[in-house]
Amino acid sequence: MPARLAGRVLLADDEEMVRAFLRELLEGGGLSVEAATDGREGRAMFAADPAAFDVVLTDLTMPHLTGLALADAIRRLSPATPVMLFSGYADGVGEEVLRAAGVRLVLPKPVEPSALYAALTEALGPRRPD
């Protein structure tokens, strides 16, 4: 069983089933989740209070604003906030483009829970005992 995590996640994905699955997975690991239905909504939620989020998880391909554009907007607002991208189509995106947008990690879709927990543990650290 993975270590319990603490923190607040901004999750952006245009697919309801994916959002629901990831929300359940993240909340089950101890995280608080705010979900956006696309990149534009995610950008607005983050811009309203950048300090409220410890990490951002976003799909690459979404209407209105891609995950890459969302990552770039977040990097401009809060360069220290880790952004992780997940996609079934990230092969065509170069490492330099990802780095320039502030993306720390790309996870393949469908997201493997163990890989996601490992990435989040690295980004956030395990919850300390009270």
N, CA, C and O atoms as a printed pandas DataFrame, in Angstrom:
     atom_number atom_name residue_name chain_id  residue_number  x_coord  y_coord  z_coord
0              1         N          MET        A               1    0.846   -1.193    0.000
1              2        CA          MET        A               1    0.000    0.000    0.000
2              3         C          MET        A               1    0.885    1.248    0.000
3              4         O          MET        A               1    1.831    1.324    0.785
4              5         N          PRO        A               2    0.600    2.224   -0.860
5              6        CA          PRO        A               2    1.439    3.413   -0.923
6              7         C          PRO        A               2    1.281    4.274    0.329
7              8         O          PRO        A               2    0.269    4.210    1.027
8              9         N          ALA        A               3    2.298    5.073    0.593
9             10        CA          ALA        A               3    2.235    5.993    1.728
10            11         C          ALA        A               3    1.104    6.990    1.509
11            12         O          ALA        A               3    0.816    7.377    0.376
12            13         N          ARG        A               4    0.473    7.396    2.591
13            14        CA          ARG        A               4   -0.559    8.434    2.494
14            15         C          ARG        A               4    0.115    9.749    2.135
15            16         O          ARG        A               4    1.201   10.062    2.622
16            17         N          LEU        A               5   -0.536   10.499    1.289
17            18        CA          LEU        A               5   -0.009   11.777    0.848
18            19         C          LEU        A               5   -0.846   12.900    1.420
19            20         O          LEU        A               5   -1.988   12.688    1.828
20            21         N          ALA        A               6   -0.284   14.084    1.450
21            22        CA          ALA        A               6   -1.015   15.269    1.889
22            23         C          ALA        A               6   -0.788   16.359    0.859
23            24         O          ALA        A               6    0.325   16.537    0.365
24            25         N          GLY        A               7   -1.837   17.080    0.543
25            26        CA          GLY        A               7   -1.706   18.187   -0.390
26            27         C          GLY        A               7   -2.980   18.383   -1.189
27            28         O          GLY        A               7   -3.929   17.604   -1.102
28            29         N          ARG        A               8   -2.966   19.444   -1.963
29            30        CA          ARG        A               8   -4.126   19.792   -2.776
30            31         C          ARG        A               8   -3.738   19.737   -4.248
31            32         O          ARG        A               8   -2.753   20.342   -4.673
32            33         N          VAL        A               9   -4.524   19.007   -5.006
33            34        CA          VAL        A               9   -4.248   18.758   -6.420
34            35         C          VAL        A               9   -5.274   19.478   -7.287
35            36         O          VAL        A               9   -6.475   19.441   -7.016
36            37         N          LEU        A              10   -4.781   20.129   -8.330
37            38        CA          LEU        A              10   -5.657   20.615   -9.394
38            39         C          LEU        A              10   -5.595   19.570  -10.494
39            40         O          LEU        A              10   -4.527   19.297  -11.042
40            41         N          LEU        A              11   -6.734   18.991  -10.813
41            42        CA          LEU        A              11   -6.858   17.961  -11.830
42            43         C          LEU        A              11   -7.645   18.533  -13.005
43            44         O          LEU        A              11   -8.757   19.031  -12.824
44            45         N          ALA        A              12   -7.077   18.464  -14.206
45            46        CA          ALA        A              12   -7.772   18.962  -15.400
46            47         C          ALA        A              12   -7.851   17.864  -16.451
47            48         O          ALA        A              12   -6.832   17.375  -16.940
48            49         N          ASP        A              13   -9.077   17.485  -16.787
49            50        CA          ASP        A              13   -9.319   16.506  -17.848
50            51         C          ASP        A              13  -10.726   16.716  -18.364
51            52         O          ASP        A              13  -11.650   16.949  -17.585
52            53         N          ASP        A              14  -10.894   16.636  -19.673
53            54        CA          ASP        A              14  -12.214   16.880  -20.264
54            55         C          ASP        A              14  -13.104   15.643  -20.269
55            56         O          ASP        A              14  -14.272   15.730  -20.648
56            57         N          GLU        A              15  -12.575   14.495  -19.855
57            58        CA          GLU        A              15  -13.382   13.274  -19.815
58            59         C          GLU        A              15  -13.879   13.006  -18.399
59            60         O          GLU        A              15  -13.086   12.808  -17.478
60            61         N          GLU        A              16  -15.196   13.002  -18.238
61            62        CA          GLU        A              16  -15.815   12.828  -16.922
62            63         C          GLU        A              16  -15.366   11.535  -16.243
63            64         O          GLU        A              16  -15.060   11.539  -15.051
64            65         N          MET        A              17  -15.324   10.431  -16.988
65            66        CA          MET        A              17  -14.938    9.149  -16.380
66            67         C          MET        A              17  -13.499    9.175  -15.879
67            68         O          MET        A              17  -13.194    8.617  -14.825
68            69         N          VAL        A              18  -12.622    9.815  -16.627
69            70        CA          VAL        A              18  -11.214    9.911  -16.216
70            71         C          VAL        A              18  -11.106   10.775  -14.963
71            72         O          VAL        A              18  -10.410   10.413  -14.015
72            73         N          ARG        A              19  -11.793   11.916  -14.958
73            74        CA          ARG        A              19  -11.780   12.787  -13.768
74            75         C          ARG        A              19  -12.281   12.041  -12.544
75            76         O          ARG        A              19  -11.677   12.123  -11.475
76            77         N          ALA        A              20  -13.377   11.317  -12.692
77            78        CA          ALA        A              20  -13.955   10.585  -11.556
78            79         C          ALA        A              20  -12.988    9.513  -11.051
79            80         O          ALA        A              20  -12.805    9.360   -9.843
80            81         N          PHE        A              21  -12.371    8.774  -11.969
81            82        CA          PHE        A              21  -11.420    7.734  -11.581
82            83         C          PHE        A              21  -10.226    8.336  -10.851
83            84         O          PHE        A              21   -9.837    7.857   -9.785
84            85         N          LEU        A              22   -9.643    9.392  -11.426
85            86        CA          LEU        A              22   -8.467    9.994  -10.804
86            87         C          LEU        A              22   -8.803   10.676   -9.487
87            88         O          LEU        A              22   -8.008   10.628   -8.548
88            89         N          ARG        A              23   -9.965   11.308   -9.401
89            90        CA          ARG        A              23  -10.368   11.933   -8.142
90            91         C          ARG        A              23  -10.445   10.880   -7.038
91            92         O          ARG        A              23   -9.937   11.087   -5.936
92            93         N          GLU        A              24  -11.084    9.753   -7.341
93            94        CA          GLU        A              24  -11.215    8.683   -6.353
94            95         C          GLU        A              24   -9.839    8.151   -5.943
95            96         O          GLU        A              24   -9.578    7.925   -4.762
96            97         N          LEU        A              25   -8.986    7.960   -6.911
97            98        CA          LEU        A              25   -7.637    7.460   -6.657
98            99         C          LEU        A              25   -6.840    8.437   -5.790
99           100         O          LEU        A              25   -6.200    8.032   -4.819
100          101         N          LEU        A              26   -6.881    9.706   -6.138
101          102        CA          LEU        A              26   -6.130   10.723   -5.411
102          103         C          LEU        A              26   -6.676   10.934   -4.000
103          104         O          LEU        A              26   -5.914   11.007   -3.036
104          105         N          GLU        A              27   -7.984   11.029   -3.887
105          106        CA          GLU        A              27   -8.585   11.212   -2.558
106          107         C          GLU        A              27   -8.348    9.988   -1.684
107          108         O          GLU        A              27   -8.170   10.113   -0.472
108          109         N          GLY        A              28   -8.344    8.808   -2.294
109          110        CA          GLY        A              28   -8.042    7.583   -1.562
110          111         C          GLY        A              28   -6.620    7.573   -1.017
111          112         O          GLY        A              28   -6.333    6.890   -0.034
112          113         N          GLY        A              29   -5.734    8.327   -1.653
113          114        CA          GLY        A              29   -4.347    8.438   -1.204
114          115         C          GLY        A              29   -4.119    9.564   -0.214
115          116         O          GLY        A              29   -2.989    9.809    0.209
116          117         N          GLY        A              30   -5.212   10.261    0.160
117          118        CA          GLY        A              30   -5.095   11.311    1.164
118          119         C          GLY        A              30   -5.064   12.727    0.632
119          120         O          GLY        A              30   -4.914   13.669    1.409
120          121         N          LEU        A              31   -5.202   12.903   -0.676
121          122        CA          LEU        A              31   -5.111   14.230   -1.272
122          123         C          LEU        A              31   -6.476   14.888   -1.412
123          124         O          LEU        A              31   -7.499   14.213   -1.528
124          125         N          SER        A              32   -6.474   16.197   -1.398
125          126        CA          SER        A              32   -7.665   16.991   -1.680
126          127         C          SER        A              32   -7.617   17.340   -3.168
127          128         O          SER        A              32   -6.561   17.718   -3.676
128          129         N          VAL        A              33   -8.749   17.220   -3.876
129          130        CA          VAL        A              33   -8.761   17.393   -5.329
130          131         C          VAL        A              33   -9.789   18.441   -5.739
131          132         O          VAL        A              33  -10.942   18.412   -5.308
132          133         N          GLU        A              34   -9.342   19.362   -6.583
133          134        CA          GLU        A              34  -10.229   20.290   -7.281
134          135         C          GLU        A              34  -10.132   19.918   -8.749
135          136         O          GLU        A              34   -9.034   19.864   -9.303
136          137         N          ALA        A              35  -11.270   19.661   -9.387
137          138        CA          ALA        A              35  -11.256   19.183  -10.769
138          139         C          ALA        A              35  -11.791   20.230  -11.737
139          140         O          ALA        A              35  -12.793   20.894  -11.474
140          141         N          ALA        A              36  -11.099   20.360  -12.857
141          142        CA          ALA        A              36  -11.504   21.255  -13.933
142          143         C          ALA        A              36  -11.871   20.421  -15.154
143          144         O          ALA        A              36  -11.263   19.383  -15.416
144          145         N          THR        A              37  -12.872   20.884  -15.895
145          146        CA          THR        A              37  -13.357   20.134  -17.058
146          147         C          THR        A              37  -12.545   20.387  -18.329
147          148         O          THR        A              37  -12.722   19.683  -19.322
148          149         N          ASP        A              38  -11.665   21.374  -18.308
149          150        CA          ASP        A              38  -10.768   21.631  -19.433
150          151         C          ASP        A              38   -9.637   22.540  -18.969
151          152         O          ASP        A              38   -9.616   22.983  -17.821
152          153         N          GLY        A              39   -8.704   22.812  -19.866
153          154        CA          GLY        A              39   -7.554   23.623  -19.509
154          155         C          GLY        A              39   -7.893   25.052  -19.158
155          156         O          GLY        A              39   -7.271   25.639  -18.273
156          157         N          ARG        A              40   -8.868   25.618  -19.837
157          158        CA          ARG        A              40   -9.257   27.001  -19.562
158          159         C          ARG        A              40   -9.816   27.132  -18.142
159          160         O          ARG        A              40   -9.469   28.063  -17.415
160          161         N          GLU        A              41  -10.680   26.194  -17.756
161          162        CA          GLU        A              41  -11.220   26.208  -16.396
162          163         C          GLU        A              41  -10.103   25.969  -15.377
163          164         O          GLU        A              41  -10.076   26.600  -14.320
164          165         N          GLY        A              42   -9.184   25.055  -15.698
165          166        CA          GLY        A              42   -8.059   24.792  -14.812
166          167         C          GLY        A              42   -7.192   26.032  -14.609
167          168         O          GLY        A              42   -6.767   26.328  -13.492
168          169         N          ARG        A              43   -6.936   26.745  -15.690
169          170        CA          ARG        A              43   -6.133   27.975  -15.600
170          171         C          ARG        A              43   -6.821   29.002  -14.714
171          172         O          ARG        A              43   -6.168   29.640  -13.888
172          173         N          ALA        A              44   -8.134   29.172  -14.874
173          174        CA          ALA        A              44   -8.875   30.133  -14.058
174          175         C          ALA        A              44   -8.860   29.733  -12.579
175          176         O          ALA        A              44   -8.696   30.586  -11.706
176          177         N          MET        A              45   -9.029   28.447  -12.300
177          178        CA          MET        A              45   -9.014   27.971  -10.913
178          179         C          MET        A              45   -7.640   28.206  -10.278
179          180         O          MET        A              45   -7.546   28.638   -9.129
180          181         N          PHE        A              46   -6.581   27.920  -11.033
181          182        CA          PHE        A              46   -5.239   28.104  -10.497
182          183         C          PHE        A              46   -4.932   29.591  -10.307
183          184         O          PHE        A              46   -4.386   29.989   -9.278
184          185         N          ALA        A              47   -5.281   30.399  -11.290
185          186        CA          ALA        A              47   -4.993   31.836  -11.226
186          187         C          ALA        A              47   -5.715   32.510  -10.069
187          188         O          ALA        A              47   -5.217   33.494   -9.523
188          189         N          ALA        A              48   -6.880   31.999   -9.687
189          190        CA          ALA        A              48   -7.635   32.578   -8.579
190          191         C          ALA        A              48   -6.896   32.451   -7.252
191          192         O          ALA        A              48   -7.063   33.295   -6.371
192          193         N          ASP        A              49   -6.082   31.410   -7.096
193          194        CA          ASP        A              49   -5.335   31.203   -5.849
194          195         C          ASP        A              49   -4.185   30.222   -6.075
195          196         O          ASP        A              49   -4.284   29.061   -5.678
196          197         N          PRO        A              50   -3.101   30.666   -6.702
197          198        CA          PRO        A              50   -1.995   29.763   -7.016
198          199         C          PRO        A              50   -1.418   29.037   -5.804
199          200         O          PRO        A              50   -0.972   27.895   -5.923
200          201         N          ALA        A              51   -1.421   29.682   -4.648
201          202        CA          ALA        A              51   -0.846   29.067   -3.444
202          203         C          ALA        A              51   -1.703   27.938   -2.891
203          204         O          ALA        A              51   -1.261   27.195   -2.015
204          205         N          ALA        A              52   -2.923   27.804   -3.395
205          206        CA          ALA        A              52   -3.833   26.772   -2.884
206          207         C          ALA        A              52   -3.505   25.379   -3.402
207          208         O          ALA        A              52   -3.998   24.392   -2.856
208          209         N          PHE        A              53   -2.680   25.277   -4.449
209          210        CA          PHE        A              53   -2.409   23.979   -5.073
210          211         C          PHE        A              53   -0.955   23.577   -4.893
211          212         O          PHE        A              53   -0.039   24.382   -5.058
212          213         N          ASP        A              54   -0.770   22.300   -4.546
213          214        CA          ASP        A              54    0.574   21.766   -4.356
214          215         C          ASP        A              54    1.101   21.075   -5.604
215          216         O          ASP        A              54    2.314   20.968   -5.787
216          217         N          VAL        A              55    0.210   20.608   -6.457
217          218        CA          VAL        A              55    0.586   19.923   -7.686
218          219         C          VAL        A              55   -0.567   20.010   -8.676
219          220         O          VAL        A              55   -1.730   20.111   -8.284
220          221         N          VAL        A              56   -0.236   19.970   -9.965
221          222        CA          VAL        A              56   -1.247   20.001  -11.019
222          223         C          VAL        A              56   -1.083   18.759  -11.885
223          224         O          VAL        A              56    0.016   18.438  -12.336
224          225         N          LEU        A              57   -2.199   18.067  -12.107
225          226        CA          LEU        A              57   -2.247   16.921  -13.018
226          227         C          LEU        A              57   -3.174   17.306  -14.151
227          228         O          LEU        A              57   -4.321   17.689  -13.916
228          229         N          THR        A              58   -2.688   17.209  -15.380
229          230        CA          THR        A              58   -3.511   17.618  -16.507
230          231         C          THR        A              58   -3.352   16.687  -17.699
231          232         O          THR        A              58   -2.272   16.163  -17.973
232          233         N          ASP        A              59   -4.451   16.505  -18.386
233          234        CA          ASP        A              59   -4.429   15.775  -19.650
234          235         C          ASP        A              59   -3.758   16.669  -20.687
235          236         O          ASP        A              59   -3.794   17.894  -20.568
236          237         N          LEU        A              60   -3.158   16.072  -21.685
237          238        CA          LEU        A              60   -2.527   16.848  -22.752
238          239         C          LEU        A              60   -3.567   17.396  -23.713
239          240         O          LEU        A              60   -3.548   18.586  -24.029
240          241         N          THR        A              61   -4.471   16.551  -24.180
241          242        CA          THR        A              61   -5.407   16.924  -25.229
242          243         C          THR        A              61   -6.764   17.264  -24.638
243          244         O          THR        A              61   -7.505   16.388  -24.192
244          245         N          MET        A              62   -7.078   18.572  -24.644
245          246        CA          MET        A              62   -8.364   19.049  -24.135
246          247         C          MET        A              62   -8.826   20.202  -25.019
247          248         O          MET        A              62   -8.009   20.875  -25.647
248          249         N          PRO        A              63  -10.133   20.428  -25.065
249          250        CA          PRO        A              63  -10.634   21.577  -25.836
250          251         C          PRO        A              63  -10.306   22.893  -25.136
251          252         O          PRO        A              63  -10.072   22.915  -23.928
252          253         N          HIS        A              64  -10.289   23.966  -25.877
253          254        CA          HIS        A              64  -10.123   25.337  -25.406
254          255         C          HIS        A              64   -8.696   25.679  -25.008
255          256         O          HIS        A              64   -8.203   26.748  -25.369
256          257         N          LEU        A              65   -8.012   24.796  -24.270
257          258        CA          LEU        A              65   -6.646   25.058  -23.831
258          259         C          LEU        A              65   -6.003   23.707  -23.546
259          260         O          LEU        A              65   -6.500   22.948  -22.713
260          261         N          THR        A              66   -4.918   23.404  -24.221
261          262        CA          THR        A              66   -4.268   22.104  -24.027
262          263         C          THR        A              66   -3.587   22.034  -22.658
263          264         O          THR        A              66   -3.372   23.047  -21.993
264          265         N          GLY        A              67   -3.264   20.829  -22.272
265          266        CA          GLY        A              67   -2.532   20.643  -21.026
266          267         C          GLY        A              67   -1.166   21.303  -21.065
267          268         O          GLY        A              67   -0.677   21.777  -20.040
268          269         N          LEU        A              68   -0.552   21.339  -22.224
269          270        CA          LEU        A              68    0.743   21.994  -22.374
270          271         C          LEU        A              68    0.613   23.502  -22.156
271          272         O          LEU        A              68    1.448   24.112  -21.488
272          273         N          ALA        A              69   -0.429   24.094  -22.718
273          274        CA          ALA        A              69   -0.671   25.530  -22.519
274          275         C          ALA        A              69   -1.034   25.813  -21.061
275          276         O          ALA        A              69   -0.634   26.840  -20.513
276          277         N          LEU        A              70   -1.782   24.916  -20.435
277          278        CA          LEU        A              70   -2.107   25.067  -19.016
278          279         C          LEU        A              70   -0.827   25.010  -18.189
279          280         O          LEU        A              70   -0.632   25.834  -17.295
280          281         N          ALA        A              71    0.043   24.049  -18.478
281          282        CA          ALA        A              71    1.312   23.934  -17.756
282          283         C          ALA        A              71    2.124   25.221  -17.884
283          284         O          ALA        A              71    2.707   25.687  -16.905
284          285         N          ASP        A              72    2.163   25.791  -19.077
285          286        CA          ASP        A              72    2.910   27.027  -19.293
286          287         C          ASP        A              72    2.316   28.182  -18.481
287          288         O          ASP        A              72    3.055   28.980  -17.904
288          289         N          ALA        A              73    0.995   28.270  -18.438
289          290        CA          ALA        A              73    0.340   29.321  -17.649
290          291         C          ALA        A              73    0.649   29.149  -16.163
291          292         O          ALA        A              73    0.882   30.133  -15.461
292          293         N          ILE        A              74    0.652   27.929  -15.691
293          294        CA          ILE        A              74    0.953   27.662  -14.283
294          295         C          ILE        A              74    2.409   27.994  -13.982
295          296         O          ILE        A              74    2.720   28.564  -12.936
296          297         N          ARG        A              75    3.297   27.637  -14.902
297          298        CA          ARG        A              75    4.719   27.956  -14.721
298          299         C          ARG        A              75    4.920   29.458  -14.578
299          300         O          ARG        A              75    5.735   29.905  -13.771
300          301         N          ARG        A              76    4.185   30.231  -15.352
301          302        CA          ARG        A              76    4.313   31.698  -15.282
302          303         C          ARG        A              76    3.783   32.247  -13.953
303          304         O          ARG        A              76    4.335   33.208  -13.416
304          305         N          LEU        A              77    2.723   31.644  -13.425
305          306        CA          LEU        A              77    2.123   32.104  -12.171
306          307         C          LEU        A              77    2.866   31.599  -10.940
307          308         O          LEU        A              77    2.988   32.311   -9.944
308          309         N          SER        A              78    3.358   30.372  -11.015
309          310        CA          SER        A              78    3.987   29.743   -9.858
310          311         C          SER        A              78    5.014   28.710  -10.328
311          312         O          SER        A              78    4.707   27.520  -10.395
312          313         N          PRO        A              79    6.228   29.158  -10.652
313          314        CA          PRO        A              79    7.232   28.257  -11.232
314          315         C          PRO        A              79    7.560   27.029  -10.383
315          316         O          PRO        A              79    7.998   26.012  -10.921
316          317         N          ALA        A              80    7.359   27.105   -9.081
317          318        CA          ALA        A              80    7.708   25.976   -8.205
318          319         C          ALA        A              80    6.631   24.894   -8.157
319          320         O          ALA        A              80    6.889   23.795   -7.667
320          321         N          THR        A              81    5.435   25.182   -8.654
321          322        CA          THR        A              81    4.354   24.193   -8.597
322          323         C          THR        A              81    4.612   23.083   -9.604
323          324         O          THR        A              81    4.724   23.352  -10.800
324          325         N          PRO        A              82    4.708   21.828   -9.138
325          326        CA          PRO        A              82    4.932   20.728  -10.082
326          327         C          PRO        A              82    3.712   20.489  -10.969
327          328         O          PRO        A              82    2.577   20.464  -10.493
328          329         N          VAL        A              83    3.968   20.315  -12.264
329          330        CA          VAL        A              83    2.914   20.000  -13.222
330          331         C          VAL        A              83    3.249   18.658  -13.852
331          332         O          VAL        A              83    4.347   18.453  -14.369
332          333         N          MET        A              84    2.281   17.746  -13.798
333          334        CA          MET        A              84    2.427   16.435  -14.414
334          335         C          MET        A              84    1.362   16.294  -15.490
335          336         O          MET        A              84    0.192   16.608  -15.272
336          337         N          LEU        A              85    1.780   15.825  -16.634
337          338        CA          LEU        A              85    0.912   15.677  -17.791
338          339         C          LEU        A              85    0.629   14.194  -17.988
339          340         O          LEU        A              85    1.519   13.362  -17.814
340          341         N          PHE        A              86   -0.595   13.862  -18.347
341          342        CA          PHE        A              86   -0.883   12.485  -18.717
342          343         C          PHE        A              86   -1.581   12.476  -20.060
343          344         O          PHE        A              86   -2.421   13.326  -20.355
344          345         N          SER        A              87   -1.211   11.489  -20.870
345          346        CA          SER        A              87   -1.766   11.440  -22.215
346          347         C          SER        A              87   -1.456   10.113  -22.883
347          348         O          SER        A              87   -0.462    9.454  -22.580
348          349         N          GLY        A              88   -2.322    9.748  -23.785
349          350        CA          GLY        A              88   -2.057    8.606  -24.639
350          351         C          GLY        A              88   -1.340    9.037  -25.907
351          352         O          GLY        A              88   -0.981    8.200  -26.736
352          353         N          TYR        A              89   -1.127   10.356  -26.063
353          354        CA          TYR        A              89   -0.579   10.885  -27.314
354          355         C          TYR        A              89    0.613   11.800  -27.100
355          356         O          TYR        A              89    0.830   12.702  -27.909
356          357         N          ALA        A              90    1.391   11.609  -26.052
357          358        CA          ALA        A              90    2.487   12.522  -25.730
358          359         C          ALA        A              90    3.776   12.220  -26.488
359          360         O          ALA        A              90    4.741   12.978  -26.383
360          361         N          ASP        A              91    3.810   11.134  -27.246
361          362        CA          ASP        A              91    5.040   10.758  -27.940
362          363         C          ASP        A              91    5.541   11.851  -28.881
363          364         O          ASP        A              91    6.749   11.997  -29.067
364          365         N          GLY        A              92    4.643   12.606  -29.464
365          366        CA          GLY        A              92    5.044   13.633  -30.421
366          367         C          GLY        A              92    5.523   14.924  -29.788
367          368         O          GLY        A              92    5.958   15.828  -30.501
368          369         N          VAL        A              93    5.456   15.039  -28.473
369          370        CA          VAL        A              93    5.859   16.260  -27.786
370          371         C          VAL        A              93    7.303   16.091  -27.319
371          372         O          VAL        A              93    7.619   15.169  -26.568
372          373         N          GLY        A              94    8.165   16.985  -27.769
373          374        CA          GLY        A              94    9.585   16.898  -27.448
374          375         C          GLY        A              94    9.894   17.264  -26.011
375          376         O          GLY        A              94    9.159   18.016  -25.371
376          377         N          GLU        A              95   10.986   16.723  -25.518
377          378        CA          GLU        A              95   11.438   16.959  -24.151
378          379         C          GLU        A              95   11.672   18.449  -23.881
379          380         O          GLU        A              95   11.342   18.940  -22.802
380          381         N          GLU        A              96   12.236   19.165  -24.850
381          382        CA          GLU        A              96   12.502   20.599  -24.676
382          383         C          GLU        A              96   11.208   21.393  -24.543
383          384         O          GLU        A              96   11.124   22.326  -23.745
384          385         N          VAL        A              97   10.201   21.020  -25.328
385          386        CA          VAL        A              97    8.899   21.699  -25.272
386          387         C          VAL        A              97    8.262   21.468  -23.898
387          388         O          VAL        A              97    7.732   22.396  -23.286
388          389         N          LEU        A              98    8.320   20.235  -23.430
389          390        CA          LEU        A              98    7.766   19.915  -22.114
390          391         C          LEU        A              98    8.476   20.695  -21.021
391          392         O          LEU        A              98    7.829   21.288  -20.157
392          393         N          ARG        A              99    9.790   20.698  -21.053
393          394        CA          ARG        A              99   10.581   21.395  -20.035
394          395         C          ARG        A              99   10.285   22.895  -20.057
395          396         O          ARG        A              99   10.124   23.513  -19.005
396          397         N          ALA        A             100   10.213   23.481  -21.257
397          398        CA          ALA        A             100    9.942   24.915  -21.388
398          399         C          ALA        A             100    8.583   25.287  -20.808
399          400         O          ALA        A             100    8.409   26.388  -20.285
400          401         N          ALA        A             101    7.617   24.371  -20.899
401          402        CA          ALA        A             101    6.268   24.627  -20.361
402          403         C          ALA        A             101    6.191   24.360  -18.865
403          404         O          ALA        A             101    5.180   24.667  -18.234
404          405         N          GLY        A             102    7.243   23.793  -18.293
405          406        CA          GLY        A             102    7.239   23.518  -16.858
406          407         C          GLY        A             102    6.715   22.151  -16.485
407          408         O          GLY        A             102    6.424   21.900  -15.315
408          409         N          VAL        A             103    6.589   21.260  -17.455
409          410        CA          VAL        A             103    6.091   19.912  -17.172
410          411         C          VAL        A             103    7.222   19.091  -16.562
411          412         O          VAL        A             103    8.298   18.970  -17.147
412          413         N          ARG        A             104    6.970   18.528  -15.381
413          414        CA          ARG        A             104    7.983   17.716  -14.712
414          415         C          ARG        A             104    7.990   16.273  -15.170
415          416         O          ARG        A             104    9.037   15.626  -15.192
416          417         N          LEU        A             105    6.817   15.767  -15.538
417          418        CA          LEU        A             105    6.697   14.351  -15.830
418          419         C          LEU        A             105    5.512   14.116  -16.751
419          420         O          LEU        A             105    4.486   14.788  -16.642
420          421         N          VAL        A             106    5.662   13.149  -17.668
421          422        CA          VAL        A             106    4.545   12.731  -18.513
422          423         C          VAL        A             106    4.227   11.285  -18.162
423          424         O          VAL        A             106    5.092   10.412  -18.223
424          425         N          LEU        A             107    2.977   11.048  -17.793
425          426        CA          LEU        A             107    2.499    9.705  -17.478
426          427         C          LEU        A             107    1.630    9.216  -18.635
427          428         O          LEU        A             107    0.773    9.954  -19.121
428          429         N          PRO        A             108    1.844    7.984  -19.077
429          430        CA          PRO        A             108    1.001    7.462  -20.161
430          431         C          PRO        A             108   -0.425    7.205  -19.675
431          432         O          PRO        A             108   -0.658    6.881  -18.511
432          433         N          LYS        A             109   -1.358    7.360  -20.593
433          434        CA          LYS        A             109   -2.758    7.075  -20.320
434          435         C          LYS        A             109   -3.081    5.731  -20.933
435          436         O          LYS        A             109   -2.679    5.507  -22.075
436          437         N          PRO        A             110   -3.759    4.834  -20.286
437          438        CA          PRO        A             110   -4.352    5.006  -18.960
438          439         C          PRO        A             110   -3.279    5.060  -17.875
439          440         O          PRO        A             110   -2.261    4.370  -17.940
440          441         N          VAL        A             111   -3.540    5.898  -16.882
441          442        CA          VAL        A             111   -2.591    6.135  -15.803
442          443         C          VAL        A             111   -2.530    4.915  -14.890
443          444         O          VAL        A             111   -3.556    4.416  -14.429
444          445         N          GLU        A             112   -1.319    4.448  -14.640
445          446        CA          GLU        A             112   -1.100    3.351  -13.700
446          447         C          GLU        A             112   -1.074    3.932  -12.296
447          448         O          GLU        A             112   -0.247    4.800  -12.017
448          449         N          PRO        A             113   -1.947    3.485  -11.404
449          450        CA          PRO        A             113   -1.970    4.033  -10.050
450          451         C          PRO        A             113   -0.607    4.016   -9.357
451          452         O          PRO        A             113   -0.253    4.988   -8.690
452          453         N          SER        A             114    0.158    2.946   -9.499
453          454        CA          SER        A             114    1.455    2.869   -8.819
454          455         C          SER        A             114    2.423    3.931   -9.349
455          456         O          SER        A             114    3.171    4.524   -8.572
456          457         N          ALA        A             115    2.416    4.173  -10.653
457          458        CA          ALA        A             115    3.286    5.198  -11.239
458          459         C          ALA        A             115    2.849    6.591  -10.794
459          460         O          ALA        A             115    3.686    7.451  -10.516
460          461         N          LEU        A             116    1.542    6.810  -10.729
461          462        CA          LEU        A             116    1.024    8.098  -10.281
462          463         C          LEU        A             116    1.402    8.358   -8.827
463          464         O          LEU        A             116    1.873    9.446   -8.498
464          465         N          TYR        A             117    1.201    7.368   -7.947
465          466        CA          TYR        A             117    1.564    7.519   -6.536
466          467         C          TYR        A             117    3.061    7.763   -6.376
467          468         O          TYR        A             117    3.469    8.581   -5.551
468          469         N          ALA        A             118    3.874    7.070   -7.146
469          470        CA          ALA        A             118    5.325    7.269   -7.060
470          471         C          ALA        A             118    5.695    8.702   -7.452
471          472         O          ALA        A             118    6.516    9.338   -6.791
472          473         N          ALA        A             119    5.088    9.204   -8.527
473          474        CA          ALA        A             119    5.364   10.562   -8.980
474          475         C          ALA        A             119    4.897   11.591   -7.955
475          476         O          ALA        A             119    5.594   12.570   -7.687
476          477         N          LEU        A             120    3.721   11.367   -7.387
477          478        CA          LEU        A             120    3.195   12.297   -6.381
478          479         C          LEU        A             120    4.020   12.252   -5.096
479          480         O          LEU        A             120    4.246   13.287   -4.468
480          481         N          THR        A             121    4.467   11.069   -4.705
481          482        CA          THR        A             121    5.296   10.944   -3.509
482          483         C          THR        A             121    6.588   11.729   -3.692
483          484         O          THR        A             121    7.054   12.399   -2.770
484          485         N          GLU        A             122    7.162   11.643   -4.887
485          486        CA          GLU        A             122    8.381   12.393   -5.165
486          487         C          GLU        A             122    8.119   13.900   -5.146
487          488         O          GLU        A             122    8.923   14.664   -4.613
488          489         N          ALA        A             123    7.001   14.324   -5.726
489          490        CA          ALA        A             123    6.688   15.741   -5.814
490          491         C          ALA        A             123    6.254   16.336   -4.472
491          492         O          ALA        A             123    6.589   17.479   -4.161
492          493         N          LEU        A             124    5.512   15.566   -3.681
493          494        CA          LEU        A             124    4.929   16.097   -2.447
494          495         C          LEU        A             124    5.580   15.566   -1.171
495          496         O          LEU        A             124    5.584   16.242   -0.142
496          497         N          GLY        A             125    6.122   14.371   -1.243
497          498        CA          GLY        A             125    6.641   13.737   -0.042
498          499         C          GLY        A             125    5.525   13.058    0.722
499          500         O          GLY        A             125    4.379   13.502    0.657
500          501         N          PRO        A             126    5.837   11.976    1.458
501          502        CA          PRO        A             126    4.800   11.290    2.228
502          503         C          PRO        A             126    4.315   12.138    3.401
503          504         O          PRO        A             126    5.024   13.016    3.892
504          505         N          ARG        A             127    3.111   11.856    3.827
505          506        CA          ARG        A             127    2.529   12.557    4.971
506          507         C          ARG        A             127    3.315   12.190    6.219
507          508         O          ARG        A             127    3.625   11.022    6.454
508          509         N          ARG        A             128    3.632   13.197    7.009
509          510        CA          ARG        A             128    4.325   12.959    8.261
510          511         C          ARG        A             128    3.318   12.567    9.335
511          512         O          ARG        A             128    2.192   13.064    9.332
512          513         N          PRO        A             129    3.705   11.682   10.257
513          514        CA          PRO        A             129    2.791   11.324   11.349
514          515         C          PRO        A             129    2.484   12.563   12.191
515          516         O          PRO        A             129    3.353   13.405   12.416
516          517         N          ASP        A             130    1.249   12.661   12.648
517          518        CA          ASP        A             130    0.845   13.816   13.458
518          519         C          ASP        A             130    1.383   13.732   14.865
519          520         O          ASP        A             130    1.135   14.625   15.675
